[in-house]
Amino acid sequence: MLQQIIQLVSGCVTFLGGFLVVWGAVSLGLAIREQTGGAQIASAISTIAGGAIIIAAAVYFGMLDTSWMPN
């Protein structure tokens, strides 16, 4: 039961991180195309990095050991 909950939460958080990576990539592309300046590009790169960190945390969370739980 706990392992299923961990997998569900991990999957949802991974989806959120992936969404942020895609959103950041779109923002980066728009900022480069419009040549609006460094602030928008920095914000887009920060969004991409944040999404990648969230994905890494979700993968780590999904690897938690629940073998100590009684069946």
N, C-alpha and C positions, 0 to 999 in steps of 0.2 A: 504494500500500500504506500509506504513512504517513498519507495523507489519510483513508483508511478507519479507521485506528486512532484518529486525532484525532476523527473524527465519532462513533465508538463511545464513546470516553471522554467526550466532550462530552455525548452523549445520556444516559449513565449519571449523570453529575454533575448534569445538569439535572433528571433524575428525583429524585435525592436532595434537591436544593434545593426542588423542588416539594413533596416529601413533608414537608420541614421547615416550609414555609409553611402547608400544610394542618394539620399537627400543632399548630403555634403558634396557628392560628385556632381549632381545637377547644379547646385549652387556654385561650385567651382567653375564649371563650364560656362555658366551664365556670367560670372564675374570676369572670366578671361575674355569672353566674347564682347562684353560691353566695355571692357577696359575701364572699370569704375574705380580701381585703386586697390591698394594693399590691404585695407581693412576688411573688405568683403572677401578677398582671397584668403586672408588669415582666418576669418570666421569659418569659411567652407572647409579649410584644412583641419581646423579644430573639430568641426563636426565629424569629419571622416575619422580622425584619430579617436574621438570619443566613442564612435560606433564600434571601432575595432577593439577598443578596451572593453566595452560592454560584451562583445561577442566572446572575447577571451575569458572574461569572468563567468559567462554563462557556461562555457565549455568546462571550466574548472568546477563550477557548481554541480554540473551533471556527472562529474567523476567522483563525487563524494561517496565514501564507503558506508553502506547501510547494513553491513553484515552483522553488526552488533545488535540489531533489532530482532526481537523474538518473532517467529512466524505466526 
